[in-house]
Amino acid sequence: MRVLITGGAGFIGSYLSEAYIERGDEVWVIDDLSTGSLDNVQSLLHHARFHFVNDTVLNREALLELTGTCDVIVHLAAAVGVRLIIEDPLKSIHTNVVGTELVLELANKFRKKTFIASTSEVYGRNSKVPLHEDDLRIYGSTVLARWSYAATKAMDEFLALAYFRTKRLPVVIARLFNTVGPRQTGRYGMVVPRFVSQALRNDPITVYGDGTQTRTFTYVGDVVRGIMALVDEPRATGEIFNIGGEEEITINELAARVKAVAASSSPIEHIPYSEAYQEGFEDMERRVPDIGKIKRLVGYRNTYDLDAILAKVVEYERTR
């Protein structure tokens, strides 16, 4: 199979590229390296079945040729991370909405199955536990740039489902919940690599807000297996799936776990959201997925618990 991965030099995309190559597929990646890195795919650059294009998904001509070449599109390219969204909301909105619209338009032109990577952010402030794919989305004010990411990814979902319903384009959507692992950067607000980096330097581990907010975390290798299984499964077409962890933990507890795994002497400090991000910043109290749907369809399961994930991230950061 010939696979086009947009954003394939990013954190998740690089693991997915490796997995497809290992399976024997041929992989084309388009990535403008704005948040991705060639280091992530360094081991693949000279592989005969790996092809890298340094360009943006907003370049219609580049995307047109790649779409015509490949059998399946996995669309991961997006502005990611709360900090990046807040610091450059216009670019983030443009990339997420226009980029996805162009991917779907060209996928429809060539009738190519398309996987759309969405996010748990689309649930907004809904703190129901666990969150099911059909649950309500609850957003804050448009004055807060923080909610623009959730809104753009929801629009991506609307676009994909509209192509499926009106054009019968085969699409699959997955909402990813806090994917973590080696290679992930903390530059854009991702909490695990940020905590690990601080812990290894014995700097203060900085928790935003009061730290009582809860999350689950998913190992990147498990997420990649889930994506590939959904792409391969015909019955997944036209559906939305949660992919996420099952161990709910407060951010305070996460900081303590990172400190213990890293054998760090770091103090744990709290920073108000207004200082970390922007005045009036709003966060979700809880974010826990119901993953029963993907379990039932493709037998998805999480093979790494949180301690195992943290150990891998700490080991990776230490060797760097």
KESE-791743 format. One record per residue (C-alpha): residue number from 1; residue in one letter; chain; x negated, y negated, z. Coordinates in nm, 4 decimals. Layout:
// residues N
KOLTI   pos   code   unit          x          y          z
KOLTI   NUM      a      A          X          Y          Z
...
***
This chain:
// residues 320
KOLTI   pos   code   unit          x          y          z
KOLTI     1      m      A     0.0000     0.0000     0.0000
KOLTI     2      r      A    -0.1151    -0.3535    -0.0768
KOLTI     3      v      A    -0.0475    -0.5892     0.2148
KOLTI     4      l      A    -0.0612    -0.9692     0.2208
KOLTI     5      i      A    -0.1155    -1.1091     0.5702
KOLTI     6      t      A    -0.0729    -1.4842     0.6102
KOLTI     7      g      A    -0.2791    -1.6070     0.9033
KOLTI     8      g      A    -0.4760    -1.2845     0.8843
KOLTI     9      a      A    -0.7920    -1.4341     1.0382
KOLTI    10      g      A    -0.6041    -1.5275     1.3517
KOLTI    11      f      A    -0.5883    -1.3310     1.6748
KOLTI    12      i      A    -0.3056    -1.0902     1.5884
KOLTI    13      g      A    -0.3700    -1.1057     1.2136
KOLTI    14      s      A    -0.7276    -0.9842     1.2440
KOLTI    15      y      A    -0.6228    -0.6766     1.4422
KOLTI    16      l      A    -0.3465    -0.6085     1.1926
KOLTI    17      s      A    -0.5921    -0.6403     0.9033
KOLTI    18      e      A    -0.8219    -0.3872     1.0686
KOLTI    19      a      A    -0.5354    -0.1461     1.1316
KOLTI    20      y      A    -0.4168    -0.1531     0.7709
KOLTI    21      i      A    -0.7717    -0.1063     0.6402
KOLTI    22      e      A    -0.8247     0.1843     0.8799
KOLTI    23      r      A    -0.5015     0.3414     0.7519
KOLTI    24      g      A    -0.6306     0.3243     0.3947
KOLTI    25      d      A    -0.4282     0.0273     0.2697
KOLTI    26      e      A    -0.5566    -0.2708     0.0714
KOLTI    27      v      A    -0.5354    -0.6057     0.2486
KOLTI    28      w      A    -0.5240    -0.9632     0.1213
KOLTI    29      v      A    -0.5507    -1.2409     0.3793
KOLTI    30      i      A    -0.4745    -1.6088     0.3323
KOLTI    31      d      A    -0.5827    -1.8315     0.6201
KOLTI    32      d      A    -0.6921    -2.1948     0.6345
KOLTI    33      l      A    -0.8952    -2.1245     0.9525
KOLTI    34      s      A    -0.7258    -2.4116     1.1372
KOLTI    35      t      A    -0.6692    -2.1825     1.4362
KOLTI    36      g      A    -0.8081    -1.8554     1.2990
KOLTI    37      s      A    -1.1763    -1.7721     1.2587
KOLTI    38      l      A    -1.3947    -1.5816     1.0161
KOLTI    39      d      A    -1.5584    -1.4254     1.3210
KOLTI    40      n      A    -1.2340    -1.2354     1.3812
KOLTI    41      v      A    -1.2603    -1.0574     1.0445
KOLTI    42      q      A    -1.6390    -1.0506     1.0140
KOLTI    43      s      A    -1.6478    -0.6704     1.0106
KOLTI    44      l      A    -1.4069    -0.6636     0.7136
KOLTI    45      l      A    -1.5521    -0.9306     0.4870
KOLTI    46      h      A    -1.7594    -0.6887     0.2796
KOLTI    47      h      A    -1.5046    -0.4077     0.2766
KOLTI    48      a      A    -1.3941    -0.3104    -0.0742
KOLTI    49      r      A    -1.0250    -0.3081     0.0231
KOLTI    50      f      A    -1.0284    -0.6415     0.2082
KOLTI    51      h      A    -0.9828    -0.9725     0.0264
KOLTI    52      f      A    -0.9986    -1.3111     0.1994
KOLTI    53      v      A    -0.8639    -1.6396     0.0617
KOLTI    54      n      A    -0.9501    -1.9546     0.2545
KOLTI    55      d      A    -0.6389    -2.1596     0.1857
KOLTI    56      t      A    -0.3111    -2.2704     0.3393
KOLTI    57      v      A     0.0285    -2.1051     0.2927
KOLTI    58      l      A     0.1441    -2.4503     0.1853
KOLTI    59      n      A    -0.0550    -2.4052    -0.1394
KOLTI    60      r      A     0.2142    -2.2671    -0.3684
KOLTI    61      e      A    -0.0201    -2.1607    -0.6488
KOLTI    62      a      A    -0.2484    -1.9608    -0.4203
KOLTI    63      l      A     0.0469    -1.7973    -0.2480
KOLTI    64      l      A     0.2194    -1.7242    -0.5797
KOLTI    65      e      A    -0.0720    -1.5168    -0.7088
KOLTI    66      l      A    -0.1137    -1.3261    -0.3824
KOLTI    67      t      A     0.2568    -1.2502    -0.3523
KOLTI    68      g      A     0.2665    -1.1088    -0.7024
KOLTI    69      t      A    -0.0337    -0.8894    -0.6266
KOLTI    70      c      A     0.0879    -0.7306    -0.3031
KOLTI    71      d      A     0.3663    -0.4886    -0.2080
KOLTI    72      v      A     0.4493    -0.6250     0.1379
KOLTI    73      i      A     0.4068    -0.9614     0.3101
KOLTI    74      v      A     0.3390    -0.9974     0.6823
KOLTI    75      h      A     0.3885    -1.3654     0.7631
KOLTI    76      l      A     0.1937    -1.4606     1.0747
KOLTI    77      a      A     0.0640    -1.8041     0.9723
KOLTI    78      a      A     0.2033    -2.0704     1.2054
KOLTI    79      a      A     0.1070    -2.3466     1.4426
KOLTI    80      v      A     0.0624    -2.1682     1.7757
KOLTI    81      g      A     0.0217    -2.2651     2.1392
KOLTI    82      v      A     0.2072    -2.5184     2.3495
KOLTI    83      r      A    -0.0866    -2.7598     2.3591
KOLTI    84      l      A    -0.1234    -2.7699     1.9795
KOLTI    85      i      A     0.2508    -2.8258     1.9346
KOLTI    86      i      A     0.2492    -3.1190     2.1754
KOLTI    87      e      A    -0.0685    -3.2765     2.0372
KOLTI    88      d      A     0.0286    -3.2523     1.6688
KOLTI    89      p      A     0.4047    -3.1946     1.6416
KOLTI    90      l      A     0.4418    -3.3195     1.2826
KOLTI    91      k      A     0.1824    -3.0805     1.1404
KOLTI    92      s      A     0.3238    -2.7962     1.3501
KOLTI    93      i      A     0.6801    -2.8505     1.2283
KOLTI    94      h      A     0.5670    -2.8819     0.8659
KOLTI    95      t      A     0.3531    -2.5668     0.8778
KOLTI    96      n      A     0.6153    -2.3549     1.0499
KOLTI    97      v      A     0.9192    -2.4548     0.8452
KOLTI    98      v      A     0.7795    -2.5384     0.4999
KOLTI    99      g      A     0.5271    -2.2540     0.5107
KOLTI   100      t      A     0.7903    -1.9941     0.5928
KOLTI   101      e      A     1.0314    -2.1342     0.3338
KOLTI   102      l      A     0.7625    -2.1032     0.0657
KOLTI   103      v      A     0.6721    -1.7480     0.1704
KOLTI   104      l      A     1.0368    -1.6422     0.1506
KOLTI   105      e      A     1.0964    -1.8188    -0.1822
KOLTI   106      l      A     0.8046    -1.6395    -0.3461
KOLTI   107      a      A     0.8828    -1.3092    -0.1770
KOLTI   108      n      A     1.2291    -1.3320    -0.3272
KOLTI   109      k      A     1.0871    -1.4163    -0.6704
KOLTI   110      f      A     0.8889    -1.0905    -0.6691
KOLTI   111      r      A     1.1332    -0.8935    -0.4473
KOLTI   112      k      A     0.8702    -0.8147    -0.1835
KOLTI   113      k      A     0.9565    -0.6896     0.1646
KOLTI   114      t      A     0.8627    -0.9559     0.4192
KOLTI   115      f      A     0.7931    -0.9376     0.7918
KOLTI   116      i      A     0.8441    -1.2652     0.9794
KOLTI   117      a      A     0.6636    -1.3100     1.3120
KOLTI   118      s      A     0.8842    -1.5065     1.5485
KOLTI   119      t      A     0.8433    -1.5726     1.9188
KOLTI   120      s      A     1.0057    -1.5400     2.2592
KOLTI   121      e      A     1.0091    -1.9212     2.2584
KOLTI   122      v      A     1.3296    -1.9085     2.0536
KOLTI   123      y      A     1.5194    -1.8132     2.3706
KOLTI   124      g      A     1.4272    -2.1527     2.5141
KOLTI   125      r      A     1.5303    -2.2005     2.8766
KOLTI   126      n      A     1.7480    -1.8903     2.8925
KOLTI   127      s      A     1.6200    -1.7145     3.2070
KOLTI   128      k      A     1.8404    -1.4058     3.1743
KOLTI   129      v      A     1.6505    -1.0855     3.2506
KOLTI   130      p      A     1.5934    -0.8982     3.0330
KOLTI   131      l      A     1.6443    -1.1003     2.7156
KOLTI   132      h      A     1.8258    -0.9157     2.4383
KOLTI   133      e      A     1.7967    -1.0063     2.0699
KOLTI   134      d      A     2.1575    -1.1345     2.0660
KOLTI   135      d      A     2.1273    -1.3580     2.3736
KOLTI   136      l      A     2.1864    -1.7324     2.3684
KOLTI   137      r      A     1.9173    -1.9894     2.2946
KOLTI   138      i      A     1.9053    -2.2784     2.5426
KOLTI   139      y      A     1.6877    -2.5772     2.4524
KOLTI   140      g      A     1.5919    -2.9057     2.6139
KOLTI   141      s      A     1.5948    -3.2552     2.4701
KOLTI   142      t      A     1.4480    -3.3369     2.1277
KOLTI   143      v      A     1.2537    -3.6121     2.3065
KOLTI   144      l      A     1.0205    -3.3372     2.4295
KOLTI   145      a      A     0.7922    -3.2132     2.1507
KOLTI   146      r      A     0.7556    -2.8890     2.3440
KOLTI   147      w      A     1.0905    -2.7645     2.2083
KOLTI   148      s      A     1.0002    -2.8314     1.8442
KOLTI   149      y      A     0.8093    -2.5018     1.8241
KOLTI   150      a      A     1.1091    -2.3027     1.9444
KOLTI   151      a      A     1.3339    -2.4879     1.7013
KOLTI   152      t      A     1.1053    -2.4311     1.4014
KOLTI   153      k      A     1.0688    -2.0602     1.4716
KOLTI   154      a      A     1.4460    -2.0307     1.5091
KOLTI   155      m      A     1.4795    -2.2028     1.1706
KOLTI   156      d      A     1.2351    -1.9471     1.0281
KOLTI   157      e      A     1.4695    -1.6738     1.1499
KOLTI   158      f      A     1.7735    -1.8473     0.9999
KOLTI   159      l      A     1.5934    -1.8795     0.6654
KOLTI   160      a      A     1.4862    -1.5150     0.6621
KOLTI   161      l      A     1.8345    -1.3885     0.7497
KOLTI   162      a      A     1.9880    -1.6186     0.4875
KOLTI   163      y      A     1.7612    -1.4679     0.2213
KOLTI   164      f      A     1.8601    -1.1220     0.3390
KOLTI   165      r      A     2.2332    -1.1935     0.3410
KOLTI   166      t      A     2.2581    -1.3967     0.0211
KOLTI   167      k      A     1.9710    -1.2593    -0.1905
KOLTI   168      r      A     1.9382    -0.9119    -0.0344
KOLTI   169      l      A     1.5672    -0.9798     0.0206
KOLTI   170      p      A     1.4334    -0.7112     0.2565
KOLTI   171      v      A     1.3157    -0.8978     0.5668
KOLTI   172      v      A     1.2280    -0.7913     0.9209
KOLTI   173      i      A     1.1903    -1.0294     1.2157
KOLTI   174      a      A     1.0093    -0.9653     1.5437
KOLTI   175      r      A     0.9962    -1.1935     1.8460
KOLTI   176      l      A     0.6600    -1.1525     2.0170
KOLTI   177      f      A     0.6290    -1.1994     2.3936
KOLTI   178      n      A     0.2859    -1.3168     2.5138
KOLTI   179      t      A     0.0520    -1.1015     2.3067
KOLTI   180      v      A    -0.2936    -1.0860     2.4664
KOLTI   181      g      A    -0.6302    -0.9159     2.4237
KOLTI   182      p      A    -0.9923    -0.9757     2.3214
KOLTI   183      r      A    -1.0513    -1.2522     2.0595
KOLTI   184      q      A    -0.7623    -1.4652     2.1793
KOLTI   185      t      A    -0.8659    -1.8235     2.2419
KOLTI   186      g      A    -0.7516    -2.0370     2.5326
KOLTI   187      r      A    -0.7912    -2.3586     2.3326
KOLTI   188      y      A    -0.4203    -2.4022     2.2689
KOLTI   189      g      A    -0.2843    -2.3186     2.6132
KOLTI   190      m      A    -0.2852    -1.9353     2.6086
KOLTI   191      v      A    -0.2932    -1.8495     2.9757
KOLTI   192      v      A    -0.4858    -1.5195     2.9961
KOLTI   193      p      A    -0.8020    -1.6234     2.8060
KOLTI   194      r      A    -0.7970    -1.9577     2.9868
KOLTI   195      f      A    -0.7766    -1.7924     3.3292
KOLTI   196      v      A    -1.0448    -1.5352     3.2408
KOLTI   197      s      A    -1.2836    -1.7994     3.1098
KOLTI   198      q      A    -1.2391    -2.0077     3.4246
KOLTI   199      a      A    -1.2814    -1.7037     3.6498
KOLTI   200      l      A    -1.6051    -1.5911     3.4830
KOLTI   201      r      A    -1.7521    -1.9384     3.5289
KOLTI   202      n      A    -1.6266    -1.9438     3.8906
KOLTI   203      d      A    -1.4438    -2.2656     3.8035
KOLTI   204      p      A    -1.1014    -2.3385     3.9516
KOLTI   205      i      A    -0.8296    -2.1226     3.7932
KOLTI   206      t      A    -0.5725    -2.3862     3.7018
KOLTI   207      v      A    -0.2070    -2.2863     3.7264
KOLTI   208      y      A     0.0375    -2.5257     3.5618
KOLTI   209      g      A     0.3468    -2.6053     3.7677
KOLTI   210      d      A     0.4119    -2.4197     4.0925
KOLTI   211      g      A     0.3167    -2.0812     3.9443
KOLTI   212      t      A     0.6437    -1.9087     4.0296
KOLTI   213      q      A     0.7423    -1.8826     3.6617
KOLTI   214      t      A     0.7243    -1.5211     3.5412
KOLTI   215      r      A     0.6071    -1.3614     3.2183
KOLTI   216      t      A     0.5263    -1.0228     3.0681
KOLTI   217      f      A     0.2132    -0.9548     2.8632
KOLTI   218      t      A     0.1604    -0.7182     2.5703
KOLTI   219      y      A    -0.1649    -0.5716     2.4424
KOLTI   220      v      A    -0.2402    -0.6822     2.0861
KOLTI   221      g      A    -0.3018    -0.3252     1.9703
KOLTI   222      d      A     0.0469    -0.2246     2.0802
KOLTI   223      v      A     0.1975    -0.5255     1.9012
KOLTI   224      v      A     0.0132    -0.4316     1.5808
KOLTI   225      r      A     0.1490    -0.0750     1.5987
KOLTI   226      g      A     0.4980    -0.2185     1.6455
KOLTI   227      i      A     0.4649    -0.4510     1.3459
KOLTI   228      m      A     0.3410    -0.1731     1.1188
KOLTI   229      a      A     0.6164     0.0633     1.2310
KOLTI   230      l      A     0.8853    -0.1975     1.1598
KOLTI   231      v      A     0.7396    -0.2764     0.8169
KOLTI   232      d      A     0.7431     0.0941     0.7305
KOLTI   233      e      A     1.0967     0.1587     0.8601
KOLTI   234      p      A     1.3744     0.0905     0.6023
KOLTI   235      r      A     1.6387     0.0719     0.8760
KOLTI   236      a      A     1.4623    -0.2304     1.0291
KOLTI   237      t      A     1.5560    -0.4463     0.7284
KOLTI   238      g      A     1.7759    -0.7436     0.8149
KOLTI   239      e      A     1.7216    -0.6983     1.1897
KOLTI   240      i      A     1.5510    -0.8856     1.4762
KOLTI   241      f      A     1.3393    -0.7031     1.7351
KOLTI   242      n      A     1.1729    -0.8017     2.0615
KOLTI   243      i      A     0.8150    -0.6792     2.1067
KOLTI   244      g      A     0.6853    -0.7341     2.4566
KOLTI   245      g      A     0.5593    -0.6002     2.7852
KOLTI   246      e      A     0.7634    -0.4521     3.0669
KOLTI   247      e      A     0.5709    -0.5657     3.3772
KOLTI   248      e      A     0.7076    -0.8979     3.5030
KOLTI   249      i      A     0.4553    -1.1050     3.6969
KOLTI   250      t      A     0.4412    -1.4600     3.8314
KOLTI   251      i      A     0.1661    -1.6859     3.7017
KOLTI   252      n      A     0.0373    -1.7150     4.0598
KOLTI   253      e      A     0.0061    -1.3366     4.0727
KOLTI   254      l      A    -0.1584    -1.3351     3.7302
KOLTI   255      a      A    -0.4231    -1.5817     3.8507
KOLTI   256      a      A    -0.4945    -1.3620     4.1530
KOLTI   257      r      A    -0.5184    -1.0488     3.9354
KOLTI   258      v      A    -0.7599    -1.2184     3.6937
KOLTI   259      k      A    -0.9714    -1.3372     3.9852
KOLTI   260      a      A    -0.9876    -0.9834     4.1257
KOLTI   261      v      A    -1.0646    -0.8111     3.7938
KOLTI   262      a      A    -1.3382    -1.0653     3.7163
KOLTI   263      a      A    -1.4806    -1.0411     4.0714
KOLTI   264      s      A    -1.4697    -1.4193     4.0744
KOLTI   265      s      A    -1.5089    -1.6708     4.3549
KOLTI   266      s      A    -1.2851    -1.9222     4.1755
KOLTI   267      p      A    -1.0299    -2.1123     4.3817
KOLTI   268      i      A    -0.6756    -2.1176     4.2432
KOLTI   269      e      A    -0.5440    -2.4698     4.1924
KOLTI   270      h      A    -0.2094    -2.6062     4.0742
KOLTI   271      i      A    -0.1709    -2.8861     3.8210
KOLTI   272      p      A     0.1637    -3.0584     3.7577
KOLTI   273      y      A     0.3092    -3.0078     3.4114
KOLTI   274      s      A     0.3039    -3.3841     3.3601
KOLTI   275      e      A    -0.0764    -3.3794     3.3867
KOLTI   276      a      A    -0.1289    -3.0571     3.1916
KOLTI   277      y      A     0.1018    -3.1435     2.9018
KOLTI   278      q      A     0.3370    -3.4420     2.9039
KOLTI   279      e      A     0.5796    -3.6275     3.1274
KOLTI   280      g      A     0.9088    -3.4385     3.1550
KOLTI   281      f      A     0.7609    -3.1094     3.0278
KOLTI   282      e      A     1.0031    -2.8192     3.0737
KOLTI   283      d      A     0.9115    -2.4539     3.1118
KOLTI   284      m      A     1.1013    -2.1254     3.1299
KOLTI   285      e      A     1.1459    -1.9752     3.4771
KOLTI   286      r      A     1.1431    -1.6168     3.3506
KOLTI   287      r      A     1.0739    -1.4520     3.0166
KOLTI   288      v      A     1.1222    -1.0759     3.0099
KOLTI   289      p      A     1.2214    -0.8855     2.6943
KOLTI   290      d      A     1.4653    -0.6029     2.6440
KOLTI   291      i      A     1.2660    -0.3767     2.4091
KOLTI   292      g      A     1.5232    -0.0990     2.3896
KOLTI   293      k      A     1.6050    -0.1753     2.0253
KOLTI   294      i      A     1.2526    -0.1227     1.8906
KOLTI   295      k      A     1.2042     0.1768     2.1192
KOLTI   296      r      A     1.5125     0.3460     1.9789
KOLTI   297      l      A     1.4330     0.2751     1.6141
KOLTI   298      v      A     1.0594     0.3443     1.5851
KOLTI   299      g      A     0.9631     0.4921     1.9219
KOLTI   300      y      A     0.7650     0.1861     2.0283
KOLTI   301      r      A     0.5919     0.1994     2.3651
KOLTI   302      n      A     0.3347    -0.0068     2.5518
KOLTI   303      t      A     0.0167     0.1921     2.6089
KOLTI   304      y      A    -0.1744    -0.0682     2.8130
KOLTI   305      d      A    -0.0619    -0.2022     3.1516
KOLTI   306      l      A    -0.1649    -0.5501     3.2652
KOLTI   307      d      A    -0.4728    -0.4427     3.4621
KOLTI   308      a      A    -0.6055    -0.2513     3.1592
KOLTI   309      i      A    -0.5446    -0.5536     2.9361
KOLTI   310      l      A    -0.7205    -0.7891     3.1768
KOLTI   311      a      A    -1.0171    -0.5516     3.2053
KOLTI   312      k      A    -1.0586    -0.5528     2.8253
KOLTI   313      v      A    -1.0370    -0.9322     2.8053
KOLTI   314      v      A    -1.2856    -0.9787     3.0915
KOLTI   315      e      A    -1.5291    -0.7344     2.9325
KOLTI   316      y      A    -1.5006    -0.9119     2.5969
KOLTI   317      e      A    -1.5555    -1.2583     2.7444
KOLTI   318      r      A    -1.8524    -1.1372     2.9477
KOLTI   319      t      A    -2.0258    -0.9884     2.6429
KOLTI   320      r      A    -1.9772    -1.3152     2.4544
***
